[in-house]
Amino acid sequence: MSAAMLADWIKGQRLVAQSMKDSPILYRNLEEALDVRRHSQSLFVLRRNVRQDSDVVDFSSNDTLSLGASGSLRKEFIQELERHPNIPLGPGGSRLMDGNYTYAEMVENEIAAFHGAETGLIVGSGFEANVAILSAIPRAGDAIVYDELVHASTHDGMKNSQANCRISFRHNDLGSFRDTLISIRDSQTPIQQGKRSVIVAVESIYSMDGDVCPLGEMVKIAKEIFSDGNAQFLVDEAHSTGIVGPRGVGLVCELGLEQEIAIRLHTFGKALASAGAIILGNKTIKSALMNFARSVIYTTAPTLPMVAGIRSAYNLMTGGQTQAAQANIQHLVKHFFRATAADPVWQQATKRGILSIPLSTNWEDRSFQTPIVPIQTRRQYSYWLVFHLYLHKFSAIPVEYPVVPKGQNRIRLVFHASNTNVQIENLISTIGDWAQEMMDIEKDQGAGQARIPTAARQVYASSGTKHEGEDTCSKALVSRTNGDLASWVDRKRKHVDEDGNFKPDKTPRRFGITEVA
């Protein structure tokens, strides 16, 4: 990626609302909400996909098995369409009207059998699936317990749920999980009596942290506390599908917990390089979704191209054609951990707090590695590292609030089957060069000399943004190009949240250990 393209992104973060005084109030209010994002350099914008259109090395996309990049899925997809020439491309209606068709049901049954489930229901996306599940399955009087780092779609689904309470527990913390279940049991009489249920929502691999849910231990704890079996699990397998277990069956199957998990969600837009998702469960779960989930009832059935794309990916998986890709991902992530641990610059930068790889701790003790490896750095450094990587033709994504909690910014590296040892080593060297420069800058700053790294200077120069000393991108961009607008945005932040919504004037209720949503 060129400095000019990165500069265009910076220009897109400049505040707009105060220049729209003569515009209709609808647009001014929207731009005021968007300016809250611009102020923190977190405005989402569409950008050209340099990973597909140039020679950058991909460490950002979800195409982890490289089925999309390699062309293997496209070839299988074309053959799959040719095998079914008489099925219309469009279903012509919803699944519950006249949009259902035999091919879709056949693929659902095949996928369910592959994952050891009774039945399945294909929907348009993982987001749609989580919203459908959580709006339809929990009944009045039920409770939802969820890991604090679950997907945004889980939160949106819970907003539409009939459950009486929705309580989070600390991420992957078995003690917090146990305490939360006990709190619910002791305070909710119908649940204590076994007349209502607890739905536990977790993910097999967490998308921004790359760590794995301690699912086996959680199932044991839930059985211990709720001996009547009224604690049931919803496991989002978005990032384990195709990656974990024999032929990519996912974490639940890898642990042999197929009979212990009520609902599983497998998505197809990540490792399988397709689109859509499937909700796995028994016939009761499927019937409840078709009757109570509005996003299932009032939407067009999945199209033939989508379902054929899904089946094509499963054809490759069931035929064993993705196992070498799975194995190479394991090799590459282990190679990354070993090489960074042996690199003296990385060691020094880690001691100085400039770099941190949380997943590198005790990685040898894990039975498998995940393709998602976040690199944490100082809050003001994350974009500088991304600038450096892009200018050296590596594609990586900075992740900030509201995608992750405040103060937990990171660079999210995603490893792919098509990556090579040489690419991994070049990535490590490139990040090491940046870390060395940052250590030199910090040393100079201590001696009274302030400057910013080379890549950032190139990008800022292309954007026309002036920087003095050690100002960060956000501070310099807002204060120098918008004058007193920073204080104006600070005032707006008191009334508008990061999602652009006016903040309610009420104090959240407390329930047991953690906050009730």
VENZILIN-V243511 format. One record per residue. RES is the residue in one small letter. SS is DSSP state (A for helix, B for strand, O for the rest). PSI is psi in degrees with one decimal (* if undefined). Layout:
# VENZILIN-V243511
res & ss & psi
RES & SS & PSI
RES & SS & PSI
This chain:
# VENZILIN-V243511
res & ss & psi
m & O & 137.8
s & O & 161.4
a & A & -33.1
a & A & -39.7
m & A & -41.0
l & A & -36.4
a & A & -37.0
d & A & -37.6
w & A & -42.3
i & A & -43.3
k & A & -33.1
g & O & -12.2
q & O & 0.9
r & O & 143.2
l & O & 147.4
v & O & -36.0
a & A & -41.1
q & A & -14.8
s & A & 4.0
m & O & 34.1
k & O & -26.7
d & O & 4.2
s & O & 159.2
p & O & 150.1
i & A & -31.4
l & A & -48.3
y & A & -35.2
r & A & -42.7
n & A & -40.0
l & A & -42.9
e & A & -31.6
e & A & -43.5
a & A & -40.7
l & A & -32.6
d & A & -27.0
v & A & -40.4
r & A & -43.7
r & A & -37.1
h & A & -34.8
s & O & 13.7
q & O & 35.8
s & O & 20.7
l & O & 125.9
f & O & 133.3
v & O & 149.6
l & O & 137.8
r & O & 158.3
r & O & 139.0
n & O & 90.4
v & A & -24.0
r & A & -37.1
q & A & -26.1
d & A & 3.8
s & O & -170.0
d & O & 24.0
v & O & 152.3
v & B & 129.6
d & B & 111.0
f & O & 31.5
s & O & -34.1
s & O & 164.7
n & O & 6.2
d & O & 59.7
t & O & -37.7
l & O & -3.6
s & O & 27.9
l & A & -34.0
g & A & -46.9
a & A & -33.6
s & A & -19.7
g & O & -5.5
s & A & -37.3
l & A & -41.3
r & A & -44.2
k & A & -46.7
e & A & -36.5
f & A & -45.2
i & A & -41.2
q & A & -37.1
e & A & -42.2
l & A & -40.6
e & A & -27.2
r & A & -14.6
h & O & 66.3
p & O & -14.6
n & O & 0.9
i & O & 126.8
p & O & 147.3
l & O & -40.3
g & O & 142.3
p & O & -24.2
g & O & 6.1
g & O & -174.4
s & B & 165.0
r & O & -30.8
l & O & -8.0
m & O & -112.1
d & O & 26.5
g & O & -0.7
n & O & 149.1
y & O & 153.1
t & A & -39.2
y & A & -43.0
a & A & -43.3
e & A & -37.7
m & A & -44.4
v & A & -40.4
e & A & -44.3
n & A & -38.0
e & A & -44.0
i & A & -42.1
a & A & -44.1
a & A & -39.1
f & A & -37.8
h & O & 6.0
g & O & 36.3
a & O & 162.2
e & O & -44.1
t & B & 174.0
g & B & 164.4
l & B & 116.8
i & B & 134.0
v & B & 176.5
g & O & -27.0
s & O & 166.7
g & A & -36.7
f & A & -48.5
e & A & -37.8
a & A & -48.2
n & A & -40.1
v & A & -42.8
a & A & -48.0
i & A & -50.6
l & A & -19.3
s & A & -19.7
a & A & -35.6
i & O & -51.9
p & O & 134.1
r & O & 165.1
a & O & 130.7
g & O & -13.9
d & O & 168.4
a & B & 148.9
i & B & 125.7
v & B & 131.1
y & B & 146.2
d & B & 140.2
e & O & -14.0
l & O & 21.3
v & O & 162.3
h & O & 154.8
a & A & -34.0
s & A & -31.6
t & A & -41.7
h & A & -41.9
d & A & -38.4
g & A & -40.6
m & A & -31.5
k & A & -29.8
n & O & 10.4
s & O & 153.8
q & O & -5.4
a & O & 140.3
n & O & -32.6
c & B & 149.8
r & B & 115.3
i & B & 131.8
s & B & 158.3
f & B & 159.2
r & O & 144.8
h & O & 121.3
n & O & 23.3
d & O & 106.3
l & A & -34.2
g & A & -45.0
s & A & -39.0
f & A & -46.9
r & A & -47.0
d & A & -37.9
t & A & -43.3
l & A & -42.0
i & A & -41.0
s & A & -42.6
i & A & -46.8
r & A & -42.8
d & A & -17.6
s & A & -13.8
q & O & 98.4
t & A & -45.9
p & A & -35.5
i & A & -41.3
q & A & -35.4
q & O & -2.5
g & O & 16.6
k & O & -13.8
r & O & 165.6
s & O & 160.1
v & B & 123.3
i & B & 120.8
v & B & 117.2
a & B & 118.0
v & B & 173.9
e & B & 145.6
s & O & -50.0
i & B & 128.5
y & O & 130.3
s & O & -30.4
m & O & -12.6
d & O & -24.1
g & O & 8.5
d & O & 166.8
v & B & 139.6
c & O & 134.4
p & O & 62.9
l & A & -42.5
g & A & -44.6
e & A & -36.5
m & A & -39.5
v & A & -42.0
k & A & -42.4
i & A & -43.6
a & A & -39.8
k & A & -36.6
e & A & -42.9
i & A & -35.4
f & O & 81.8
s & O & -17.1
d & O & -5.4
g & O & 18.6
n & O & 12.2
a & B & 117.8
q & B & 149.6
f & B & 141.6
l & B & 116.7
v & B & 119.2
d & B & 111.1
e & O & 30.1
a & O & -44.3
h & O & 3.9
s & O & -16.8
t & O & 124.7
g & O & -11.8
i & O & -43.6
v & O & 138.6
g & O & 170.0
p & A & 125.0
r & A & 15.9
g & A & 33.7
v & O & -17.4
g & O & 171.2
l & A & -41.7
v & A & -47.3
c & A & -38.0
e & A & -35.3
l & O & -3.6
g & O & 32.7
l & O & 22.1
e & O & -37.4
q & O & -6.1
e & O & -13.5
i & O & 122.6
a & O & -41.0
i & B & 132.8
r & B & 146.2
l & B & 119.2
h & B & 127.9
t & B & 157.6
f & O & 2.3
g & O & 6.0
k & O & -104.5
a & O & -28.8
l & O & -2.5
a & O & 29.8
s & O & -137.8
a & O & 158.6
g & O & -174.7
a & B & 164.7
i & B & 139.4
i & B & 120.4
l & B & 139.8
g & B & -159.2
n & O & -177.3
k & A & -29.7
t & A & -44.4
i & A & -46.1
k & A & -42.7
s & A & -40.0
a & A & -40.7
l & A & -42.5
m & A & -18.9
n & A & -26.5
f & A & -16.4
a & O & 107.5
r & A & -32.1
s & A & -15.7
v & A & -42.3
i & A & -45.6
y & O & 44.8
t & O & 154.3
t & B & 142.6
a & O & 156.5
p & O & 139.8
t & O & 162.0
l & A & -47.4
p & A & -38.5
m & A & -48.2
v & A & -38.2
a & A & -35.9
g & A & -41.2
i & A & -47.8
r & A & -35.3
s & A & -42.9
a & A & -41.7
y & A & -30.3
n & A & -42.0
l & A & -39.7
m & A & -49.0
t & A & -28.0
g & O & 1.7
g & O & 11.3
q & O & -4.7
t & O & -1.2
q & A & -36.7
a & A & -37.2
a & A & -44.0
q & A & -46.2
a & A & -37.1
n & A & -35.6
i & A & -44.9
q & A & -44.9
h & A & -46.0
l & A & -42.0
v & A & -41.6
k & A & -40.0
h & A & -40.4
f & A & -46.3
f & A & -44.5
r & A & -45.1
a & A & -40.6
t & A & -36.3
a & A & -27.2
a & A & -6.2
d & O & 121.0
p & A & -34.2
v & A & -44.1
w & A & -40.7
q & A & -45.6
q & A & -42.0
a & A & -35.0
t & A & -42.9
k & A & -33.2
r & O & -5.6
g & O & 14.5
i & O & -34.1
l & O & 149.6
s & B & 133.8
i & O & 91.6
p & A & -36.1
l & A & -11.2
s & A & -14.9
t & O & 120.1
n & O & 34.5
w & A & -27.3
e & A & -21.3
d & A & -10.2
r & O & 143.6
s & O & -23.1
f & O & 157.9
q & O & 154.5
t & O & 153.8
p & O & -7.7
i & B & 117.0
v & B & 101.0
p & B & 144.1
i & B & 119.3
q & B & 144.2
t & O & -178.9
r & O & 148.0
r & A & -43.8
q & A & -4.6
y & A & -12.2
s & A & -44.2
y & A & -33.1
w & A & -38.5
l & A & -40.8
v & A & -43.2
f & A & -46.4
h & A & -43.6
l & A & -44.9
y & A & -40.5
l & A & -16.9
h & O & 18.1
k & O & 43.1
f & B & 129.2
s & B & 116.1
a & O & 155.5
i & B & 129.8
p & B & 140.4
v & B & 126.0
e & O & 175.2
y & O & 137.4
p & O & 6.3
v & O & -37.8
v & O & 162.7
p & O & 153.2
k & O & 138.4
g & O & 4.1
q & O & 40.1
n & O & 151.3
r & B & 164.6
i & B & 124.5
r & B & 107.8
l & B & 136.3
v & B & 123.5
f & O & 144.3
h & O & 154.3
a & O & -27.9
s & O & -9.6
n & O & 158.7
t & O & 166.0
n & A & -41.2
v & A & -42.0
q & A & -40.0
i & A & -45.5
e & A & -38.2
n & A & -37.4
l & A & -46.7
i & A & -43.8
s & A & -41.7
t & A & -44.5
i & A & -37.3
g & A & -39.5
d & A & -42.8
w & A & -44.6
a & A & -39.1
q & A & -41.7
e & A & -40.5
m & A & -36.1
m & A & -38.2
d & A & -40.5
i & A & -44.3
e & A & -35.7
k & A & -43.8
d & A & -36.9
q & A & -37.6
g & A & -25.5
a & O & 10.5
g & O & 8.4
q & O & 121.9
a & O & 133.6
r & O & 172.6
i & O & 161.5
p & O & 161.5
t & A & -48.6
a & A & -41.9
a & A & -39.2
r & A & -40.9
q & A & -44.3
v & A & -45.2
y & A & -37.3
a & A & -39.7
s & A & -29.4
s & A & -11.2
g & O & 13.5
t & O & 127.5
k & O & 139.3
h & O & 138.7
e & O & 133.1
g & O & -133.7
e & O & 20.6
d & O & 141.1
t & O & 167.4
c & A & -48.2
s & A & -44.6
k & A & -46.1
a & A & -44.3
l & A & -43.3
v & A & -48.0
s & A & -34.3
r & A & -32.2
t & A & -11.6
n & O & 8.1
g & O & -119.0
d & O & 14.6
l & A & -24.3
a & A & -43.4
s & A & -32.4
w & A & -43.0
v & A & -39.0
d & A & -39.2
r & A & -41.1
k & A & -33.6
r & A & -22.1
k & O & -22.3
h & O & -18.2
v & B & 131.4
d & O & -178.9
e & O & -15.1
d & O & 2.6
g & O & 12.7
n & O & 145.7
f & B & 132.2
k & O & 131.1
p & O & 146.4
d & O & 71.7
k & O & 155.9
t & O & 128.5
p & O & 142.3
r & O & 156.5
r & B & 139.7
f & B & 116.4
g & O & -115.2
i & O & -38.6
t & B & 173.1
e & B & 139.1
v & O & 132.1
a & O & *
